[in-house]
Amino acid sequence: MGKGGWMSEGETITQALEQLERILVLEAGFALEHSTSNTALNLNTTRTELLGYISKIGRNNKLSILLAIEKGILQGDLERYSNSKEMLSSLNAALIELDSAERHIQLIQDKDEYHYVNLAHSLPKRRQSGLPMDEARQAFDSHHARLSNLNKARLDIEEKLIINARKNNIAEAKKMYIEQQKEVLGIK
C-alpha cells in the first residue's frame, strides 16, 4: 500500500479491491452511526414534513403555486447546496426554464397572444398531439429529466422520495398546461 492507504505501483487488482472494500465498509459503518444520531433523526423528520408539503402542493391543481414552490426549492438548493460549477449551471438552467414556463402560463391566458405562440410552432416536429411544444412544455420535460437524473445519485431514501414527489408535481404541471393549451386552442 502506498502512503495514506492509496494504491502503490506494485499493487494487484485483488489488493486494490480489498482496500476499496475496507474503505466502503468503514464508510457504511459511519453512515449507519450517523443515521441514528439526533441530528439525523431531526433531519429525517423535517424531510418527511417537506415530502408531505410537496405532495400536498401537487394535489392543489394550481399551476402557478406548483411552479413557485419548485422554483423556491431550486433557489434554496442554489443558495445552500450548490457546491460545483455543474450543479450551479444545472440549477440556473432549471430556474431560467421555469421562468420561461411561467411566462407562457401568462401568455396562454390570452387567446390572442397564444395564437402567435401556436403559429410559431407550426412545423410537425414542433408539435405533439396537435399542440405546440412551446417553451413551457420543453421546460417541464427538461426539468422532469433533470430530476430523474438526480434521483440516480447516491442519496438517502428520504431525498429520493422528495425528488419523486417533485417529479410527480412537474408531470402534473405539464398535464395542467396541456389542458390549458387545448382550451385556448379549442381542441377537445
Residue pairs with C-beta under 8 A, 6 or more apart in sequence:
1 7
1 8
1 11
1 15
1 19
2 8
2 9
2 11
5 19
5 23
7 15
7 16
7 19
11 19
34 40
44 158
47 156
47 158
47 159
47 161
47 162
48 158
50 162
51 158
51 161
51 162
51 165
54 69
54 73
54 162
54 165
54 166
54 169
55 165
55 168
57 65
57 66
57 69
57 169
58 66
58 165
58 168
58 169
58 172
60 66
61 176
63 105
63 173
63 176
63 177
63 180
64 102
64 105
66 169
66 172
66 173
66 176
67 98
67 101
67 102
67 105
67 173
69 169
70 98
70 143
70 166
70 169
70 170
70 173
71 95
71 98
71 99
73 166
74 91
74 94
74 95
74 98
75 95
77 91
78 88
78 91
78 92
78 95
81 87
82 88
82 91
90 146
93 142
94 142
94 143
94 146
97 135
97 138
97 139
97 142
97 143
98 139
98 143
100 135
100 136
100 139
101 135
101 136
101 139
101 140
101 173
101 177
103 135
104 117
104 134
104 135
104 136
104 177
105 136
105 177
105 180
107 113
107 114
107 117
108 114
108 117
108 136
108 177
108 180
108 181
108 184
111 184
114 181
114 184
114 185
117 132
117 134
118 132
118 185
120 132
121 127
121 132
121 133
121 134
126 132
126 133
127 133
128 137
130 187
131 137
131 178
131 181
131 182
131 185
131 187
132 181
136 177
137 174
137 177
137 178
140 170
140 171
140 173
140 174
140 177
141 174
143 170
144 167
144 170
144 171
144 174
147 163
147 166
147 167
147 170
148 167
150 163
151 160
151 163
151 164
151 167
155 163
181 187
182 188
